[in-house]
Amino acid sequence: MKYKKTGAAVAVVLSLQLVLSGCWFNNSSVNKVVNKNTGKTETVQIVPGESNQDYKMLWPQTNDPVRGYIQYGETNLVDSDQLEVGLMDLSKSAFSPNQYVFQSGQYLKPSDINGILYRQGQEKSQSQSSGQQGKVLPGLNPPLAKGSNPVQQAQNSPKYMNYVLEQDYLKKAKNGKYTLGGVSIAVSLNSVYTDSITDSKGLINPISEQLNPSTVEAWGKAHAQQILQRIRSVSGLQQVPIFFTLYLAAAPEALVSGNFFASTYVGNGSSTIGNWTAVNENHVIFPSNTASSQYKSDSGKFNNFSSAVQKYFPDYVGVIGKGYYQDQTLEDLTLNINFNKFVDQTEIIGFTNYVASIVNNSFSFSNQVPVHIYITTGDVQDALIERTPSMNNAYVSIYQH
């Protein structure tokens, strides 16, 4: 097996030095990009992808107007991560990594996103309180329903949308300059509507309403046309091709993320949603009723691995897995092994090597499935074991604290 013992703090410092120095960039060629705000040409460096199947990225990126704004929409960190990474992965079908360079969204501002997410009728009061001037477009989330009080009104008419994510894909023109070649949009929808409603007495009332997934998905498709038209109204996005996706978020406390369920490609200048392509993906936790009922074979493989691991310290080890499926096929597996308490560093080394030997010699999952195993005590990571399709044996990294 490939083996590495690392001082965690030192590793972080070295990584930062590499990024700051830019020594791993290819500086032999000068890349030009047209700044969308000024129209001026700027010199940029391109961060290479991990492989030919991954996007190159602009570095440094220009100021992202909504950097970090996603945290105000998604209530679960796993959804924030999956929405961004998942959209990038799906975008490869529309904007090939061989032809396009990734840049975080530069066109939708917080006010544009809020304008879509406001309830119908809410937008006027919001614009007045924020001091916005000019024409205010109506919100696209459902208006408040009838009810005897604000809490009941909100509960009777849940919000369906929680965020709209933009990603930009730049293409090199004949003059050698990178310009916007395509945009990807993810509309994130609620599976659980959570909100904080202030009643007539000034008291804040938290609400949480479980929504019917089929109802939410149908609403998303029915209102996609309006959302697209709103995006087309943003300066710079009137003509560019748009890859448009719909995402159903997980519950706020869920351990695994939600899933994309539909996508469509909108050509140059079009404001019409055509046919939807189903996105068949699923995030599954092991062990769980979903895993044992829908993925019985993989659930058995996980149970075998968990039993083998727990033989080392039967009373002190817990194992949880997270599987990512596309079209019912396992594409990625993360395993978290939490140990109650290691006595010393040699115990960590011995246990990690034991787990790695299971992966190398008796692991039931296919070699084509990337596997990431995190060994922790409490919130502290002690070791990482990884295996990719290109590896004959697992890669092991043990951290010193």
C-alpha positions in Angstrom: 0.0 0.0 0.0 1.0 3.6 -0.5 1.8 5.0 3.0 2.3 8.5 4.3 2.6 9.9 7.8 1.8 13.6 7.9 1.9 16.4 10.4 -1.5 18.0 9.8 -0.6 21.6 10.6 2.5 21.5 8.5 0.6 20.0 5.6 -1.9 22.9 5.7 0.9 25.5 5.8 2.7 24.0 2.8 -0.5 23.8 0.8 -1.1 27.5 1.4 2.4 28.4 0.3 1.9 26.5 -2.9 -1.3 28.4 -3.7 0.1 31.8 -2.7 3.3 31.4 -4.7 1.5 30.1 -7.8 4.4 27.8 -8.4 2.1 25.0 -9.7 0.5 27.1 -12.4 1.6 27.0 -16.0 3.0 30.5 -16.4 4.4 29.9 -19.8 1.4 31.4 -21.6 -0.6 34.5 -20.9 -4.4 34.2 -20.7 -6.8 37.0 -21.3 -10.4 37.4 -20.1 -12.9 40.1 -20.8 -14.2 41.7 -17.5 -18.0 41.6 -17.8 -18.3 44.8 -15.7 -15.8 47.0 -17.4 -15.4 45.4 -20.8 -11.6 45.6 -20.4 -9.3 42.7 -21.0 -7.5 41.4 -17.9 -4.6 39.0 -17.6 -5.4 35.8 -15.6 -3.9 32.5 -14.8 -5.7 29.2 -15.3 -5.7 26.6 -12.5 -5.4 23.1 -14.2 -8.0 20.4 -13.4 -7.0 17.2 -11.7 -7.6 15.4 -15.0 -8.8 16.0 -18.5 -12.3 15.3 -17.3 -12.2 18.2 -14.8 -12.6 21.9 -15.5 -9.8 24.3 -15.5 -10.6 27.4 -13.3 -9.7 31.1 -13.5 -7.3 32.2 -10.8 -7.6 34.7 -9.2 -11.3 34.9 -9.8 -12.8 38.3 -10.1 -14.9 39.4 -7.1 -17.9 37.1 -6.8 -20.9 39.2 -6.0 -22.6 36.3 -4.2 -19.6 34.7 -2.6 -20.9 32.8 0.5 -24.5 33.9 -0.1 -25.6 30.3 -0.6 -25.6 29.8 3.2 -28.6 32.0 3.5 -30.6 29.7 1.2 -29.6 26.2 1.9 -30.2 25.1 5.5 -27.9 22.1 5.3 -24.1 22.3 4.6 -24.2 19.0 2.6 -26.8 20.6 0.3 -24.6 23.6 -0.3 -21.6 21.4 -1.2 -23.7 19.1 -3.5 -25.5 21.9 -5.2 -22.2 23.5 -6.3 -20.2 20.3 -7.0 -23.1 18.5 -8.5 -24.0 21.3 -10.9 -20.4 21.5 -12.0 -20.4 17.8 -12.8 -23.7 17.9 -14.6 -22.6 20.9 -16.6 -20.0 18.7 -18.4 -22.7 17.4 -20.6 -23.4 20.9 -21.9 -20.0 22.6 -21.6 -17.1 20.2 -22.1 -14.1 20.7 -19.8 -12.0 20.4 -23.0 -13.5 23.6 -24.3 -14.7 25.6 -21.4 -13.1 27.1 -18.2 -15.1 27.4 -15.0 -15.7 30.7 -13.2 -18.1 31.2 -10.2 -21.2 33.2 -11.1 -20.6 36.8 -11.9 -24.0 38.0 -13.1 -26.7 37.3 -10.6 -26.5 39.7 -7.7 -28.1 39.0 -4.3 -31.0 41.4 -5.3 -31.6 39.3 -8.4 -31.7 36.0 -6.4 -33.9 37.6 -3.7 -36.2 38.9 -6.3 -36.9 35.4 -7.5 -37.1 33.9 -4.0 -39.5 36.5 -2.5 -43.1 35.5 -2.1 -45.5 37.1 -4.5 -46.6 40.3 -2.8 -43.6 40.3 -0.4 -41.3 42.0 -2.9 -42.8 45.5 -2.4 -42.3 45.6 1.4 -38.8 44.1 1.0 -37.7 46.8 -1.5 -39.1 49.6 0.7 -37.2 48.3 3.8 -34.0 48.0 1.8 -34.3 51.3 0.1 -34.3 49.9 -3.4 -35.3 52.2 -6.2 -36.9 51.6 -9.6 -39.2 48.8 -10.9 -39.6 45.9 -8.5 -40.4 42.5 -10.1 -42.8 40.2 -8.3 -41.4 37.3 -6.3 -41.9 33.8 -7.6 -42.5 31.8 -4.4 -46.2 31.3 -3.6 -48.0 34.2 -1.9 -49.2 33.9 1.7 -52.4 31.9 2.0 -55.4 32.8 4.1 -55.2 32.2 7.8 -56.0 33.7 11.2 -52.4 34.7 11.9 -49.1 35.1 10.0 -47.8 31.7 11.2 -50.9 29.9 9.9 -50.7 31.9 6.6 -47.1 30.7 6.0 -47.9 27.1 7.0 -50.8 27.0 4.5 -48.6 28.2 1.7 -45.0 27.0 2.0 -42.2 28.4 0.0 -40.9 26.0 -2.6 -37.6 27.7 -3.7 -34.7 28.3 -1.3 -31.8 29.3 -3.7 -30.7 29.9 -7.3 -27.1 29.1 -8.1 -25.2 30.4 -11.1 -22.0 29.0 -12.6 -20.2 30.6 -15.6 -18.3 28.7 -18.3 -15.9 30.7 -20.4 -14.6 29.8 -23.9 -11.5 31.0 -25.7 -12.4 33.1 -28.7 -10.4 33.3 -31.9 -8.7 36.5 -30.6 -7.3 34.4 -27.7 -9.5 36.1 -25.1 -11.8 34.1 -22.7 -15.4 35.3 -22.8 -18.7 33.9 -21.4 -19.7 30.9 -23.4 -22.4 29.3 -21.3 -24.1 29.5 -17.9 -25.4 26.8 -15.6 -28.3 27.4 -13.3 -29.5 25.3 -10.4 -32.8 26.0 -8.8 -32.9 24.5 -5.3 -36.3 23.4 -4.0 -37.4 22.6 -0.4 -38.3 19.1 0.8 -38.9 20.7 4.2 -40.1 24.3 4.4 -38.5 26.0 7.4 -39.0 29.6 8.4 -39.1 32.0 11.3 -42.4 34.0 11.4 -42.9 37.0 13.5 -46.5 37.2 14.9 -48.6 40.2 15.9 -47.0 40.2 19.4 -43.5 40.4 17.9 -42.7 36.9 18.9 -40.6 34.7 16.5 -42.2 31.4 15.7 -40.1 28.7 14.0 -42.0 26.5 11.6 -41.1 23.3 9.8 -43.4 21.7 7.2 -42.6 18.4 5.5 -43.5 18.8 1.7 -44.6 16.2 -0.8 -41.6 15.6 -3.1 -43.8 15.0 -6.2 -45.7 18.3 -5.5 -42.5 20.3 -5.2 -40.9 18.8 -8.3 -44.0 19.5 -10.3 -44.1 23.0 -9.1 -40.4 23.5 -10.0 -41.0 22.4 -13.6 -44.2 24.5 -13.9 -42.4 27.6 -12.8 -39.1 27.0 -14.5 -40.2 29.2 -17.5 -40.7 32.2 -15.2 -37.4 31.7 -13.5 -35.6 31.4 -16.8 -37.2 34.6 -18.1 -36.1 36.4 -14.9 -32.5 35.2 -15.5 -32.7 36.3 -19.1 -33.5 39.8 -17.9 -30.1 40.1 -16.2 -27.6 42.2 -18.2 -25.1 39.9 -19.9 -27.3 36.8 -19.8 -29.8 37.6 -22.6 -28.1 35.6 -25.3 -25.8 33.0 -23.7 -26.7 29.3 -23.7 -28.1 28.2 -20.3 -27.9 24.7 -18.8 -30.9 24.7 -16.4 -31.3 22.2 -13.5 -33.7 21.5 -10.7 -32.6 20.2 -7.3 -34.6 18.8 -4.3 -32.8 19.7 -1.1 -32.5 17.3 1.9 -34.1 17.9 5.3 -32.2 20.4 7.5 -30.7 17.8 9.7 -30.1 15.1 7.1 -26.7 13.4 7.0 -26.7 13.1 3.2 -27.6 15.7 0.6 -30.6 16.0 -1.7 -30.5 15.2 -5.4 -30.8 16.8 -8.8 -33.9 15.4 -10.6 -34.2 17.3 -13.9 -32.1 19.3 -16.4 -32.6 21.0 -19.8 -30.5 22.9 -22.3 -31.7 26.3 -23.4 -30.1 27.6 -26.6 -28.7 31.1 -27.5 -31.3 33.8 -26.7 -34.1 31.4 -26.0 -36.4 31.9 -23.1 -38.4 28.7 -23.6 -38.0 25.5 -21.5 -38.2 22.5 -23.8 -38.1 18.8 -22.8 -36.7 17.8 -19.4 -34.0 15.2 -19.0 -34.4 13.1 -15.9 -31.4 13.1 -13.6 -31.4 9.8 -11.8 -29.1 10.2 -8.7 -29.4 9.3 -5.1 -27.4 9.8 -1.9 -27.8 7.0 0.5 -26.5 6.5 4.0 -25.4 3.1 5.4 -26.8 1.5 7.4 -30.4 2.7 6.8 -33.8 1.4 5.7 -33.3 3.0 2.3 -30.0 1.2 1.8 -31.3 -2.2 2.9 -34.5 -2.0 0.8 -33.3 -0.2 -2.4 -29.6 -1.3 -2.5 -29.7 -4.6 -0.8 -26.5 -6.0 -2.3 -24.4 -2.9 -1.4 -26.0 -2.8 2.0 -24.7 -6.4 2.6 -21.2 -5.4 1.4 -21.2 -2.5 3.8 -22.3 -4.7 6.7 -19.5 -7.2 6.0 -17.0 -4.3 6.0 -18.4 -2.9 9.2 -18.3 -6.3 10.9 -14.7 -6.8 9.9 -13.6 -3.4 11.1 -15.4 -3.8 14.5 -13.6 -7.1 15.2 -10.5 -5.0 15.9 -12.1 -3.1 18.8 -15.7 -4.5 19.1 -16.8 -2.0 21.8 -15.2 1.2 20.6 -15.8 1.5 16.8 -18.7 2.9 14.8 -19.0 2.9 11.0 -21.2 5.0 8.8 -21.2 5.0 5.0 -22.4 7.5 2.4 -23.0 6.2 -1.2 -23.6 8.3 -4.3 -25.6 6.6 -7.0 -26.2 7.5 -10.7 -28.8 5.5 -12.6 -28.8 3.0 -9.7 -25.0 2.4 -10.0 -22.7 3.2 -7.1 -20.3 5.9 -8.3 -18.6 7.0 -5.1 -18.4 5.7 -1.5 -17.4 7.5 1.7 -16.9 5.6 4.9 -16.5 7.3 8.3 -15.0 5.2 11.1 -15.2 6.8 14.5 -13.2 5.5 17.3 -14.0 6.2 20.9 -10.4 6.9 22.0 -6.9 5.9 20.8 -4.4 5.3 23.6 -1.3 6.4 21.5 -0.1 6.9 18.0 1.0 3.3 17.5 -2.6 2.2 18.1 -3.7 4.6 15.4 -1.1 3.2 13.0 -2.0 -0.4 13.8 -5.8 0.1 13.4 -5.4 2.1 10.2 -3.2 -0.6 8.6 -5.7 -3.2 9.6 -8.5 -1.3 7.9 -6.3 -0.8 4.8 -5.6 -4.5 4.7 -9.4 -5.1 4.5 -9.7 -2.8 1.6 -6.8 -4.4 -0.2 -7.6 -8.0 0.4 -11.3 -8.6 1.2 -13.3 -5.5 0.2 -16.5 -6.5 -1.5 -17.1 -3.2 -3.4 -15.8 -3.0 -7.0 -12.4 -1.6 -7.8 -14.1 0.8 -10.1 -15.8 2.6 -7.2 -13.7 5.4 -5.6 -13.6 4.9 -1.8 -12.7 7.4 0.8 -12.3 6.2 4.4 -11.9 8.7 7.3 -10.8 7.5 10.7 -11.6 9.9 13.5 -11.8 10.2 17.3 -14.6 12.6 18.0 -14.2 15.5 15.7 -10.4 15.0 15.1 -9.3 13.2 11.9 -6.5 10.7 12.6 -6.1 9.0 9.2 -7.3 8.8 5.6 -7.5 5.8 3.4 -8.3 6.2 -0.3 -8.7 3.9 -3.2 -9.4 5.0 -6.8 -9.8 2.8 -9.9 -6.2 3.6 -10.9 -4.8 2.1 -7.7 -3.7 -1.4 -7.1 -3.6 -0.8 -3.3 -5.1 1.8 -1.0 -3.3 5.0 -0.2 -2.9 5.6 3.5 -2.2 8.9 5.3 -1.8 9.1 9.1 -1.8 12.5 10.8 0.3 13.7 13.8 -1.4 16.2 16.1 
